[in-house]
Amino acid sequence: MDSTLKYDLLGPFEKKAVQDFIDFLFSKKKDSHKPNPADDSKKNLLSVSVWSDEDLRIFHRRII
């Protein structure tokens, strides 16, 4: 049976529930395309952070 025909057989309460669920699915789809501000911050930090081998040696000495 076609989905449209099934929908037509529902009562008003069930139709409202289906519409709410569809709206929820679309809102999730919109949210998945939003850029993550944390990703932008990380990219910005990585673009200005420059570590030389000498800078990194300080950390190697402390870890080992």
mmJSON file of the N, C-alpha and C atoms, coordinates in Angstrom:
{"data_MODEL":{"atom_site":{
"group_PDB":["ATOM","ATOM","ATOM","ATOM","ATOM","ATOM","ATOM","ATOM","ATOM","ATOM","ATOM","ATOM","ATOM","ATOM","ATOM","ATOM","ATOM","ATOM","ATOM","ATOM","ATOM","ATOM","ATOM","ATOM","ATOM","ATOM","ATOM","ATOM","ATOM","ATOM","ATOM","ATOM","ATOM","ATOM","ATOM","ATOM","ATOM","ATOM","ATOM","ATOM","ATOM","ATOM","ATOM","ATOM","ATOM","ATOM","ATOM","ATOM","ATOM","ATOM","ATOM","ATOM","ATOM","ATOM","ATOM","ATOM","ATOM","ATOM","ATOM","ATOM","ATOM","ATOM","ATOM","ATOM","ATOM","ATOM","ATOM","ATOM","ATOM","ATOM","ATOM","ATOM","ATOM","ATOM","ATOM","ATOM","ATOM","ATOM","ATOM","ATOM","ATOM","ATOM","ATOM","ATOM","ATOM","ATOM","ATOM","ATOM","ATOM","ATOM","ATOM","ATOM","ATOM","ATOM","ATOM","ATOM","ATOM","ATOM","ATOM","ATOM","ATOM","ATOM","ATOM","ATOM","ATOM","ATOM","ATOM","ATOM","ATOM","ATOM","ATOM","ATOM","ATOM","ATOM","ATOM","ATOM","ATOM","ATOM","ATOM","ATOM","ATOM","ATOM","ATOM","ATOM","ATOM","ATOM","ATOM","ATOM","ATOM","ATOM","ATOM","ATOM","ATOM","ATOM","ATOM","ATOM","ATOM","ATOM","ATOM","ATOM","ATOM","ATOM","ATOM","ATOM","ATOM","ATOM","ATOM","ATOM","ATOM","ATOM","ATOM","ATOM","ATOM","ATOM","ATOM","ATOM","ATOM","ATOM","ATOM","ATOM","ATOM","ATOM","ATOM","ATOM","ATOM","ATOM","ATOM","ATOM","ATOM","ATOM","ATOM","ATOM","ATOM","ATOM","ATOM","ATOM","ATOM","ATOM","ATOM","ATOM","ATOM","ATOM","ATOM","ATOM","ATOM","ATOM","ATOM","ATOM","ATOM","ATOM","ATOM","ATOM"],
"id":[1,2,3,4,5,6,7,8,9,10,11,12,13,14,15,16,17,18,19,20,21,22,23,24,25,26,27,28,29,30,31,32,33,34,35,36,37,38,39,40,41,42,43,44,45,46,47,48,49,50,51,52,53,54,55,56,57,58,59,60,61,62,63,64,65,66,67,68,69,70,71,72,73,74,75,76,77,78,79,80,81,82,83,84,85,86,87,88,89,90,91,92,93,94,95,96,97,98,99,100,101,102,103,104,105,106,107,108,109,110,111,112,113,114,115,116,117,118,119,120,121,122,123,124,125,126,127,128,129,130,131,132,133,134,135,136,137,138,139,140,141,142,143,144,145,146,147,148,149,150,151,152,153,154,155,156,157,158,159,160,161,162,163,164,165,166,167,168,169,170,171,172,173,174,175,176,177,178,179,180,181,182,183,184,185,186,187,188,189,190,191,192],
"type_symbol":["N","C","C","N","C","C","N","C","C","N","C","C","N","C","C","N","C","C","N","C","C","N","C","C","N","C","C","N","C","C","N","C","C","N","C","C","N","C","C","N","C","C","N","C","C","N","C","C","N","C","C","N","C","C","N","C","C","N","C","C","N","C","C","N","C","C","N","C","C","N","C","C","N","C","C","N","C","C","N","C","C","N","C","C","N","C","C","N","C","C","N","C","C","N","C","C","N","C","C","N","C","C","N","C","C","N","C","C","N","C","C","N","C","C","N","C","C","N","C","C","N","C","C","N","C","C","N","C","C","N","C","C","N","C","C","N","C","C","N","C","C","N","C","C","N","C","C","N","C","C","N","C","C","N","C","C","N","C","C","N","C","C","N","C","C","N","C","C","N","C","C","N","C","C","N","C","C","N","C","C","N","C","C","N","C","C","N","C","C","N","C","C"],
"label_atom_id":["N","CA","C","N","CA","C","N","CA","C","N","CA","C","N","CA","C","N","CA","C","N","CA","C","N","CA","C","N","CA","C","N","CA","C","N","CA","C","N","CA","C","N","CA","C","N","CA","C","N","CA","C","N","CA","C","N","CA","C","N","CA","C","N","CA","C","N","CA","C","N","CA","C","N","CA","C","N","CA","C","N","CA","C","N","CA","C","N","CA","C","N","CA","C","N","CA","C","N","CA","C","N","CA","C","N","CA","C","N","CA","C","N","CA","C","N","CA","C","N","CA","C","N","CA","C","N","CA","C","N","CA","C","N","CA","C","N","CA","C","N","CA","C","N","CA","C","N","CA","C","N","CA","C","N","CA","C","N","CA","C","N","CA","C","N","CA","C","N","CA","C","N","CA","C","N","CA","C","N","CA","C","N","CA","C","N","CA","C","N","CA","C","N","CA","C","N","CA","C","N","CA","C","N","CA","C","N","CA","C","N","CA","C","N","CA","C","N","CA","C","N","CA","C"],
"label_alt_id":[null,null,null,null,null,null,null,null,null,null,null,null,null,null,null,null,null,null,null,null,null,null,null,null,null,null,null,null,null,null,null,null,null,null,null,null,null,null,null,null,null,null,null,null,null,null,null,null,null,null,null,null,null,null,null,null,null,null,null,null,null,null,null,null,null,null,null,null,null,null,null,null,null,null,null,null,null,null,null,null,null,null,null,null,null,null,null,null,null,null,null,null,null,null,null,null,null,null,null,null,null,null,null,null,null,null,null,null,null,null,null,null,null,null,null,null,null,null,null,null,null,null,null,null,null,null,null,null,null,null,null,null,null,null,null,null,null,null,null,null,null,null,null,null,null,null,null,null,null,null,null,null,null,null,null,null,null,null,null,null,null,null,null,null,null,null,null,null,null,null,null,null,null,null,null,null,null,null,null,null,null,null,null,null,null,null,null,null,null,null,null,null],
"label_comp_id":["MET","MET","MET","ASP","ASP","ASP","SER","SER","SER","THR","THR","THR","LEU","LEU","LEU","LYS","LYS","LYS","TYR","TYR","TYR","ASP","ASP","ASP","LEU","LEU","LEU","LEU","LEU","LEU","GLY","GLY","GLY","PRO","PRO","PRO","PHE","PHE","PHE","GLU","GLU","GLU","LYS","LYS","LYS","LYS","LYS","LYS","ALA","ALA","ALA","VAL","VAL","VAL","GLN","GLN","GLN","ASP","ASP","ASP","PHE","PHE","PHE","ILE","ILE","ILE","ASP","ASP","ASP","PHE","PHE","PHE","LEU","LEU","LEU","PHE","PHE","PHE","SER","SER","SER","LYS","LYS","LYS","LYS","LYS","LYS","LYS","LYS","LYS","ASP","ASP","ASP","SER","SER","SER","HIS","HIS","HIS","LYS","LYS","LYS","PRO","PRO","PRO","ASN","ASN","ASN","PRO","PRO","PRO","ALA","ALA","ALA","ASP","ASP","ASP","ASP","ASP","ASP","SER","SER","SER","LYS","LYS","LYS","LYS","LYS","LYS","ASN","ASN","ASN","LEU","LEU","LEU","LEU","LEU","LEU","SER","SER","SER","VAL","VAL","VAL","SER","SER","SER","VAL","VAL","VAL","TRP","TRP","TRP","SER","SER","SER","ASP","ASP","ASP","GLU","GLU","GLU","ASP","ASP","ASP","LEU","LEU","LEU","ARG","ARG","ARG","ILE","ILE","ILE","PHE","PHE","PHE","HIS","HIS","HIS","ARG","ARG","ARG","ARG","ARG","ARG","ILE","ILE","ILE","ILE","ILE","ILE"],
"label_asym_id":["A","A","A","A","A","A","A","A","A","A","A","A","A","A","A","A","A","A","A","A","A","A","A","A","A","A","A","A","A","A","A","A","A","A","A","A","A","A","A","A","A","A","A","A","A","A","A","A","A","A","A","A","A","A","A","A","A","A","A","A","A","A","A","A","A","A","A","A","A","A","A","A","A","A","A","A","A","A","A","A","A","A","A","A","A","A","A","A","A","A","A","A","A","A","A","A","A","A","A","A","A","A","A","A","A","A","A","A","A","A","A","A","A","A","A","A","A","A","A","A","A","A","A","A","A","A","A","A","A","A","A","A","A","A","A","A","A","A","A","A","A","A","A","A","A","A","A","A","A","A","A","A","A","A","A","A","A","A","A","A","A","A","A","A","A","A","A","A","A","A","A","A","A","A","A","A","A","A","A","A","A","A","A","A","A","A","A","A","A","A","A","A"],
"label_entity_id":["1","1","1","1","1","1","1","1","1","1","1","1","1","1","1","1","1","1","1","1","1","1","1","1","1","1","1","1","1","1","1","1","1","1","1","1","1","1","1","1","1","1","1","1","1","1","1","1","1","1","1","1","1","1","1","1","1","1","1","1","1","1","1","1","1","1","1","1","1","1","1","1","1","1","1","1","1","1","1","1","1","1","1","1","1","1","1","1","1","1","1","1","1","1","1","1","1","1","1","1","1","1","1","1","1","1","1","1","1","1","1","1","1","1","1","1","1","1","1","1","1","1","1","1","1","1","1","1","1","1","1","1","1","1","1","1","1","1","1","1","1","1","1","1","1","1","1","1","1","1","1","1","1","1","1","1","1","1","1","1","1","1","1","1","1","1","1","1","1","1","1","1","1","1","1","1","1","1","1","1","1","1","1","1","1","1","1","1","1","1","1","1"],
"label_seq_id":[1,1,1,2,2,2,3,3,3,4,4,4,5,5,5,6,6,6,7,7,7,8,8,8,9,9,9,10,10,10,11,11,11,12,12,12,13,13,13,14,14,14,15,15,15,16,16,16,17,17,17,18,18,18,19,19,19,20,20,20,21,21,21,22,22,22,23,23,23,24,24,24,25,25,25,26,26,26,27,27,27,28,28,28,29,29,29,30,30,30,31,31,31,32,32,32,33,33,33,34,34,34,35,35,35,36,36,36,37,37,37,38,38,38,39,39,39,40,40,40,41,41,41,42,42,42,43,43,43,44,44,44,45,45,45,46,46,46,47,47,47,48,48,48,49,49,49,50,50,50,51,51,51,52,52,52,53,53,53,54,54,54,55,55,55,56,56,56,57,57,57,58,58,58,59,59,59,60,60,60,61,61,61,62,62,62,63,63,63,64,64,64],
"pdbx_PDB_ins_code":[null,null,null,null,null,null,null,null,null,null,null,null,null,null,null,null,null,null,null,null,null,null,null,null,null,null,null,null,null,null,null,null,null,null,null,null,null,null,null,null,null,null,null,null,null,null,null,null,null,null,null,null,null,null,null,null,null,null,null,null,null,null,null,null,null,null,null,null,null,null,null,null,null,null,null,null,null,null,null,null,null,null,null,null,null,null,null,null,null,null,null,null,null,null,null,null,null,null,null,null,null,null,null,null,null,null,null,null,null,null,null,null,null,null,null,null,null,null,null,null,null,null,null,null,null,null,null,null,null,null,null,null,null,null,null,null,null,null,null,null,null,null,null,null,null,null,null,null,null,null,null,null,null,null,null,null,null,null,null,null,null,null,null,null,null,null,null,null,null,null,null,null,null,null,null,null,null,null,null,null,null,null,null,null,null,null,null,null,null,null,null,null],
"Cartn_x":[0.857,0.0,0.904,0.543,1.293,1.269,2.344,2.447,1.379,1.045,0.009,-1.345,-1.631,-2.895,-2.918,-1.805,-1.72,-1.927,-1.294,-1.421,-2.885,-3.569,-4.976,-5.865,-5.449,-6.235,-6.046,-5.04,-4.767,-5.764,-5.921,-6.756,-5.95,-6.596,-5.927,-4.724,-4.846,-3.751,-2.536,-2.788,-1.7,-1.056,-1.873,-1.324,-0.408,-0.81,0.017,1.347,1.291,2.506,3.447,2.889,3.701,4.321,3.558,4.086,5.191,4.993,6.029,7.311,7.158,8.323,9.077,8.34,8.971,9.707,9.089,9.758,11.035,10.977,12.155,13.274,12.934,13.94,14.592,13.788,14.352,15.218,14.843,15.663,17.011,17.043,18.297,19.182,18.561,19.309,19.939,19.205,19.735,20.902,20.768,21.813,23.094,22.986,24.186,25.013,24.417,25.143,25.696,25.408,25.927,27.41,28.203,29.625,29.828,30.785,31.095,32.085,31.719,32.622,33.941,33.929,35.169,36.126,35.596,36.441,37.112,36.359,36.926,38.04,37.825,38.841,40.103,39.929,41.079,41.844,41.14,41.797,42.561,41.937,42.615,43.883,43.811,44.991,46.093,45.694,46.692,47.339,46.597,47.158,48.181,48.112,49.071,50.141,49.945,50.904,52.006,53.218,54.359,55.374,55.671,56.606,57.856,58.97,60.226,60.659,61.656,62.187,62.746,63.335,63.895,62.784,61.665,60.522,60.037,59.988,59.48,60.454,61.725,62.717,62.448,61.953,61.639,60.646,59.655,58.644,59.206,60.032,60.63,61.489,62.211,63.065,62.228,61.091,60.265,59.481,59.133,58.356,59.249,60.424,61.321,62.12],
"Cartn_y":[-1.174,0.0,1.239,2.226,3.46,4.246,4.933,5.694,6.774,7.382,8.422,7.842,6.663,6.011,5.632,5.145,4.799,6.043,7.142,8.398,8.836,8.711,9.117,8.297,7.073,6.225,6.568,7.381,7.74,8.771,8.787,9.8,11.081,12.132,13.429,13.391,12.645,12.559,11.867,10.766,10.023,10.836,11.574,12.423,13.495,14.056,15.065,14.446,13.218,12.534,12.289,11.897,11.675,12.995,14.063,15.372,15.84,15.632,16.013,15.21,13.927,13.085,13.526,13.844,14.322,15.639,16.539,17.803,17.532,16.564,16.194,15.688,14.83,14.308,15.429,16.383,17.496,18.398,18.57,19.398,18.735,17.396,16.675,16.834,16.824,16.96,18.349,19.383,20.747,20.874,20.261,20.342,19.674,18.631,17.903,18.704,19.729,20.548,21.83,22.07,23.26,23.072,24.09,23.959,23.924,23.158,23.028,24.123,25.036,26.122,25.617,24.468,23.912,23.543,23.044,22.715,23.961,25.058,26.311,26.8,26.711,27.149,26.31,25.024,24.13,24.469,24.694,25.049,26.358,27.329,28.614,28.452,27.671,27.441,26.721,25.719,24.979,25.845,26.796,27.632,28.637,28.993,29.953,29.29,28.038,27.344,26.74,27.151,26.601,26.163,24.858,24.299,23.838,24.306,23.845,22.575,21.894,20.702,21.063,22.23,22.686,22.88,23.433,23.604,22.259,21.281,19.962,19.193,19.482,18.776,18.993,20.153,20.436,19.402,19.093,18.127,16.714,16.37,15.034,14.793,15.794,15.654,15.426,16.101,15.979,14.674,14.151,12.912,11.705,11.715,10.555,10.579],
"Cartn_z":[0.0,0.0,0.0,-0.758,-0.884,0.431,0.741,1.997,2.103,0.978,0.992,1.377,0.876,1.22,2.7,3.204,4.625,5.485,5.071,5.824,5.863,4.733,4.662,5.597,5.929,6.812,8.294,8.596,9.991,10.501,11.805,12.443,12.63,13.095,13.238,14.203,15.297,16.263,15.649,14.937,14.302,13.182,12.413,11.354,11.941,13.071,13.737,14.188,14.698,15.13,13.945,12.812,11.605,11.151,11.146,10.734,11.677,12.971,13.942,13.722,13.427,13.196,11.934,10.888,9.653,9.918,10.671,11.027,11.815,12.72,13.505,12.592,11.638,10.714,9.905,9.449,8.695,9.572,10.822,11.711,11.974,12.082,12.267,11.027,9.863,8.61,8.535,8.927,8.925,9.892,11.086,12.101,11.653,10.855,10.441,9.453,8.834,7.868,8.483,9.749,10.408,10.693,10.424,10.753,12.259,12.682,14.096,14.479,15.399,15.77,16.344,17.001,17.549,16.422,15.308,14.168,13.611,13.545,13.052,13.972,15.267,16.222,16.09,15.937,15.794,14.525,13.428,12.176,12.317,12.996,13.192,14.018,15.075,15.908,15.135,14.383,13.616,12.543,12.019,10.957,11.49,12.774,13.33,14.191,14.529,15.375,14.515,14.791,14.074,15.111,15.114,16.081,15.344,15.793,15.22,15.951,15.394,16.059,17.426,17.53,18.811,19.849,19.439,20.348,20.873,20.019,20.397,21.287,21.209,22.038,23.527,23.893,25.293,25.821,25.022,25.446,25.472,24.523,24.494,25.728,26.145,27.349,28.587,28.686,29.88,29.92,28.767,28.717,28.97,28.391,28.487,29.735],
"occupancy":[1.0,1.0,1.0,1.0,1.0,1.0,1.0,1.0,1.0,1.0,1.0,1.0,1.0,1.0,1.0,1.0,1.0,1.0,1.0,1.0,1.0,1.0,1.0,1.0,1.0,1.0,1.0,1.0,1.0,1.0,1.0,1.0,1.0,1.0,1.0,1.0,1.0,1.0,1.0,1.0,1.0,1.0,1.0,1.0,1.0,1.0,1.0,1.0,1.0,1.0,1.0,1.0,1.0,1.0,1.0,1.0,1.0,1.0,1.0,1.0,1.0,1.0,1.0,1.0,1.0,1.0,1.0,1.0,1.0,1.0,1.0,1.0,1.0,1.0,1.0,1.0,1.0,1.0,1.0,1.0,1.0,1.0,1.0,1.0,1.0,1.0,1.0,1.0,1.0,1.0,1.0,1.0,1.0,1.0,1.0,1.0,1.0,1.0,1.0,1.0,1.0,1.0,1.0,1.0,1.0,1.0,1.0,1.0,1.0,1.0,1.0,1.0,1.0,1.0,1.0,1.0,1.0,1.0,1.0,1.0,1.0,1.0,1.0,1.0,1.0,1.0,1.0,1.0,1.0,1.0,1.0,1.0,1.0,1.0,1.0,1.0,1.0,1.0,1.0,1.0,1.0,1.0,1.0,1.0,1.0,1.0,1.0,1.0,1.0,1.0,1.0,1.0,1.0,1.0,1.0,1.0,1.0,1.0,1.0,1.0,1.0,1.0,1.0,1.0,1.0,1.0,1.0,1.0,1.0,1.0,1.0,1.0,1.0,1.0,1.0,1.0,1.0,1.0,1.0,1.0,1.0,1.0,1.0,1.0,1.0,1.0,1.0,1.0,1.0,1.0,1.0,1.0],
"B_iso_or_equiv":[0.0,0.0,0.0,0.0,0.0,0.0,0.0,0.0,0.0,0.0,0.0,0.0,0.0,0.0,0.0,0.0,0.0,0.0,0.0,0.0,0.0,0.0,0.0,0.0,0.0,0.0,0.0,0.0,0.0,0.0,0.0,0.0,0.0,0.0,0.0,0.0,0.0,0.0,0.0,0.0,0.0,0.0,0.0,0.0,0.0,0.0,0.0,0.0,0.0,0.0,0.0,0.0,0.0,0.0,0.0,0.0,0.0,0.0,0.0,0.0,0.0,0.0,0.0,0.0,0.0,0.0,0.0,0.0,0.0,0.0,0.0,0.0,0.0,0.0,0.0,0.0,0.0,0.0,0.0,0.0,0.0,0.0,0.0,0.0,0.0,0.0,0.0,0.0,0.0,0.0,0.0,0.0,0.0,0.0,0.0,0.0,0.0,0.0,0.0,0.0,0.0,0.0,0.0,0.0,0.0,0.0,0.0,0.0,0.0,0.0,0.0,0.0,0.0,0.0,0.0,0.0,0.0,0.0,0.0,0.0,0.0,0.0,0.0,0.0,0.0,0.0,0.0,0.0,0.0,0.0,0.0,0.0,0.0,0.0,0.0,0.0,0.0,0.0,0.0,0.0,0.0,0.0,0.0,0.0,0.0,0.0,0.0,0.0,0.0,0.0,0.0,0.0,0.0,0.0,0.0,0.0,0.0,0.0,0.0,0.0,0.0,0.0,0.0,0.0,0.0,0.0,0.0,0.0,0.0,0.0,0.0,0.0,0.0,0.0,0.0,0.0,0.0,0.0,0.0,0.0,0.0,0.0,0.0,0.0,0.0,0.0,0.0,0.0,0.0,0.0,0.0,0.0],
"pdbx_formal_charge":[null,null,null,null,null,null,null,null,null,null,null,null,null,null,null,null,null,null,null,null,null,null,null,null,null,null,null,null,null,null,null,null,null,null,null,null,null,null,null,null,null,null,null,null,null,null,null,null,null,null,null,null,null,null,null,null,null,null,null,null,null,null,null,null,null,null,null,null,null,null,null,null,null,null,null,null,null,null,null,null,null,null,null,null,null,null,null,null,null,null,null,null,null,null,null,null,null,null,null,null,null,null,null,null,null,null,null,null,null,null,null,null,null,null,null,null,null,null,null,null,null,null,null,null,null,null,null,null,null,null,null,null,null,null,null,null,null,null,null,null,null,null,null,null,null,null,null,null,null,null,null,null,null,null,null,null,null,null,null,null,null,null,null,null,null,null,null,null,null,null,null,null,null,null,null,null,null,null,null,null,null,null,null,null,null,null,null,null,null,null,null,null],
"auth_seq_id":[1,1,1,2,2,2,3,3,3,4,4,4,5,5,5,6,6,6,7,7,7,8,8,8,9,9,9,10,10,10,11,11,11,12,12,12,13,13,13,14,14,14,15,15,15,16,16,16,17,17,17,18,18,18,19,19,19,20,20,20,21,21,21,22,22,22,23,23,23,24,24,24,25,25,25,26,26,26,27,27,27,28,28,28,29,29,29,30,30,30,31,31,31,32,32,32,33,33,33,34,34,34,35,35,35,36,36,36,37,37,37,38,38,38,39,39,39,40,40,40,41,41,41,42,42,42,43,43,43,44,44,44,45,45,45,46,46,46,47,47,47,48,48,48,49,49,49,50,50,50,51,51,51,52,52,52,53,53,53,54,54,54,55,55,55,56,56,56,57,57,57,58,58,58,59,59,59,60,60,60,61,61,61,62,62,62,63,63,63,64,64,64],
"auth_comp_id":["MET","MET","MET","ASP","ASP","ASP","SER","SER","SER","THR","THR","THR","LEU","LEU","LEU","LYS","LYS","LYS","TYR","TYR","TYR","ASP","ASP","ASP","LEU","LEU","LEU","LEU","LEU","LEU","GLY","GLY","GLY","PRO","PRO","PRO","PHE","PHE","PHE","GLU","GLU","GLU","LYS","LYS","LYS","LYS","LYS","LYS","ALA","ALA","ALA","VAL","VAL","VAL","GLN","GLN","GLN","ASP","ASP","ASP","PHE","PHE","PHE","ILE","ILE","ILE","ASP","ASP","ASP","PHE","PHE","PHE","LEU","LEU","LEU","PHE","PHE","PHE","SER","SER","SER","LYS","LYS","LYS","LYS","LYS","LYS","LYS","LYS","LYS","ASP","ASP","ASP","SER","SER","SER","HIS","HIS","HIS","LYS","LYS","LYS","PRO","PRO","PRO","ASN","ASN","ASN","PRO","PRO","PRO","ALA","ALA","ALA","ASP","ASP","ASP","ASP","ASP","ASP","SER","SER","SER","LYS","LYS","LYS","LYS","LYS","LYS","ASN","ASN","ASN","LEU","LEU","LEU","LEU","LEU","LEU","SER","SER","SER","VAL","VAL","VAL","SER","SER","SER","VAL","VAL","VAL","TRP","TRP","TRP","SER","SER","SER","ASP","ASP","ASP","GLU","GLU","GLU","ASP","ASP","ASP","LEU","LEU","LEU","ARG","ARG","ARG","ILE","ILE","ILE","PHE","PHE","PHE","HIS","HIS","HIS","ARG","ARG","ARG","ARG","ARG","ARG","ILE","ILE","ILE","ILE","ILE","ILE"],
"auth_asym_id":["A","A","A","A","A","A","A","A","A","A","A","A","A","A","A","A","A","A","A","A","A","A","A","A","A","A","A","A","A","A","A","A","A","A","A","A","A","A","A","A","A","A","A","A","A","A","A","A","A","A","A","A","A","A","A","A","A","A","A","A","A","A","A","A","A","A","A","A","A","A","A","A","A","A","A","A","A","A","A","A","A","A","A","A","A","A","A","A","A","A","A","A","A","A","A","A","A","A","A","A","A","A","A","A","A","A","A","A","A","A","A","A","A","A","A","A","A","A","A","A","A","A","A","A","A","A","A","A","A","A","A","A","A","A","A","A","A","A","A","A","A","A","A","A","A","A","A","A","A","A","A","A","A","A","A","A","A","A","A","A","A","A","A","A","A","A","A","A","A","A","A","A","A","A","A","A","A","A","A","A","A","A","A","A","A","A","A","A","A","A","A","A"],
"auth_atom_id":["N","CA","C","N","CA","C","N","CA","C","N","CA","C","N","CA","C","N","CA","C","N","CA","C","N","CA","C","N","CA","C","N","CA","C","N","CA","C","N","CA","C","N","CA","C","N","CA","C","N","CA","C","N","CA","C","N","CA","C","N","CA","C","N","CA","C","N","CA","C","N","CA","C","N","CA","C","N","CA","C","N","CA","C","N","CA","C","N","CA","C","N","CA","C","N","CA","C","N","CA","C","N","CA","C","N","CA","C","N","CA","C","N","CA","C","N","CA","C","N","CA","C","N","CA","C","N","CA","C","N","CA","C","N","CA","C","N","CA","C","N","CA","C","N","CA","C","N","CA","C","N","CA","C","N","CA","C","N","CA","C","N","CA","C","N","CA","C","N","CA","C","N","CA","C","N","CA","C","N","CA","C","N","CA","C","N","CA","C","N","CA","C","N","CA","C","N","CA","C","N","CA","C","N","CA","C","N","CA","C","N","CA","C","N","CA","C","N","CA","C","N","CA","C"],
"pdbx_PDB_model_num":[1,1,1,1,1,1,1,1,1,1,1,1,1,1,1,1,1,1,1,1,1,1,1,1,1,1,1,1,1,1,1,1,1,1,1,1,1,1,1,1,1,1,1,1,1,1,1,1,1,1,1,1,1,1,1,1,1,1,1,1,1,1,1,1,1,1,1,1,1,1,1,1,1,1,1,1,1,1,1,1,1,1,1,1,1,1,1,1,1,1,1,1,1,1,1,1,1,1,1,1,1,1,1,1,1,1,1,1,1,1,1,1,1,1,1,1,1,1,1,1,1,1,1,1,1,1,1,1,1,1,1,1,1,1,1,1,1,1,1,1,1,1,1,1,1,1,1,1,1,1,1,1,1,1,1,1,1,1,1,1,1,1,1,1,1,1,1,1,1,1,1,1,1,1,1,1,1,1,1,1,1,1,1,1,1,1,1,1,1,1,1,1]
}}}
